[in-house]
Amino acid sequence: MSGHSKWATTKHKKAVIDAKRGKLFAKLIKNIEVAARTGGADPEGNPTLYDAIQKAKKSSVPNDNINRAVKRGAGLEAGGVDYQTIMYEGYGPNGVAVLVECLTDNRNRAASEVRVAMTRNGGSMADPGSVSYLFNRKGVVIVPKDGLSEDDVLGAVLDAGAEEVNDLGESFEVLSEATDLVAVRSALQEAGIDYDSADANFVPTMQVELDEEGARKIFKLIDALEDSDDVQNVFANFDVPDEIMEKAEA
């Protein structure tokens, strides 16, 4: 997982400071609205909302925007939208499996935009179930290093159900069953360890290792998919060694 995770984490940090900031903010706000609609407006009783708010704050989304999104989602303020979650499956260049998670109020538009992004960037759509079996739903917590060792993190989360801790360079990735995500995140908080994000993500069970050209192609495809306002997350089963990732991103 480390190749894809490392790339996604780096890209998220860049998005906070570059031209994609507005698009990132919109996706984080949408996450908050959906979480509030599904589980209520109280973050203490709604772990999904709590994590969505934390992630938005870490990405510098203004508190006013966050509070309004909670109210809209919970029906306490007008303007809320009924978003549906839809998963699309496909293959990218080099046979990389791709899962595209959409939050949309218009299924036809979402399907069309995903299909266009795929076909224009060397990918193809696949039937439901033909790609998703290559992924498992896992709890993924990203912890900035800030002087911490792998043992520090592992010691804090082991009893909470964490399965492994991976070194992503500037941060650690803590993997658990999705059902243990809240326990792992809470264990980090109790140990006084800060974290950047806590999400239930799709983690690949097998990976396709890519060379520089393959990496450039898959990065281009994922960027095109994420450019759609309806696309919330893209998961793919590629692995790219660090030195190739740096060249491909240059």
C-alpha positions, -999 to +999 in steps of 0.1 A: +000+000+000+029+023+008+034+035-028-001+047-033-005+060+003+027+080+001+017+096-032-018+104-020-005+119+013+020+141-005-006+152-030-031+161-003-005+184+014+003+201-020-034+206-026-037+226+006-013+252-007-018+252-045-046+260-070-066+229-061-073+242-026-109+253-035-117+219-049-102+201-019-122+224+005-154+215-014-148+178-011-140+180+026-172+201+032-192+176+013-179+148+035-190+167+066-225+173+052-230+136+044-216+125+078-239+149+096-269+138+076-262+101+082-253+102+119-264+135+134-248+169+142-229+159+174-193+149+166-190+132+200-217+107+191-208+106+154-172+094+149-175+097+111-184+134+115-157+139+141-130+126+117-144+146+087-142+178+108-107+170+120-095+164+084-111+197+073-095+216+101-061+201+093-065+213+057-073+248+070-110+249+060-124+279+079-145+270+110-175+290+097-176+268+066-173+236+088-201+247+111-225+256+083-218+222+066-227+204+098-260+224+101-269+219+064-262+182+067-283+178+098-312+198+084-307+227+108-300+251+080-314+254+045-294+244+014-284+208+022-281+185-008-290+148-008-257+132-020-255+096-030-224+074-027-216+055-059-186+033-066-173+029-101-147+003-111-122+003-138-087-004-151-060+021-156-028+018-178-007-013-171-037-031-157-039-011-125-072-017-107-090+015-099-120+022-076-137+056-079-158+067-050-184+094-059-206+116-037-231+131-061-266+146-065-266+136-102-258+100-110-258+105-148-233+134-146-210+115-123-211+084-145-204+104-176-175+124-160-158+092-147-162+075-180-147+104-200-118+108-176-111+070-178-113+067-216-092+098-223-064+087-201-058+051-210-083+036-187-115+016-192-146+010-171-153-024-156-184-043-144-193-040-107-174-065-087-147-072-112-122-049-095-135-043-059-125-079-048-089-068-051-094-043-022-104-046+015-120-018+035-095-008+062-091+019+088-062+042+077-047+068+101-019+091+089+004+102+117+031+129+111+065+118+123+073+149+144+102+130+161+082+099+167+096+064+160+076+035+145+078+018+179+062+049+196+032+047+173+030+009+174+031+009+212+002+033+213-021+015+189-013-022+192-039-030+219-066-009+200-066-033+171-040-019+148-026-044+123+005-027+110+024+006+109+040+016+076+067+043+071+057+068+044+087+090+047+074+121+065+045+102+082+034+068+094+003+049+081-015+029+107-038+002+093-066-016+111-100-032+104-124-004+095-144-013+126-113-006+148-107+029+133-122+049+161-104+028+188-071+033+170-076+070+166-087+073+203-056+054+214-034+078+196-052+108+212-048+092+247-011+087+240-008+124+231+000+116+195-013+140+168-027+126+135-035+141+101-064+120+091-084+090+100-105+073+072-121+041+062-103+035+028-101+007+003-066-009+006-054-032-022-046-068-014-020-070-043-001-044-061+012-036-096+047-022-096+051+006-121+081+021-139+084+059-145+063+059-176+036+038-160+036+060-129+032+092-150+002+076-168-016+065-136-010+098-119-025+116-149-055+093-149-061+099-111-057+136-115-083+136-143-107+116-122-102+138-091-108+169-112-145+159-112-165+176-084-185+144-080-154+122-074-146+120-037-118+094-036-098+073-060-081+041-048-057+021-070-034-009-065-001+005-079+032+007-061+060+030-072+095+031-057+104+064-041+131+074-067+106+067-096+079+086-078+101+117-076+110+115-113+073+109-124+060+139-103+087+162-116 
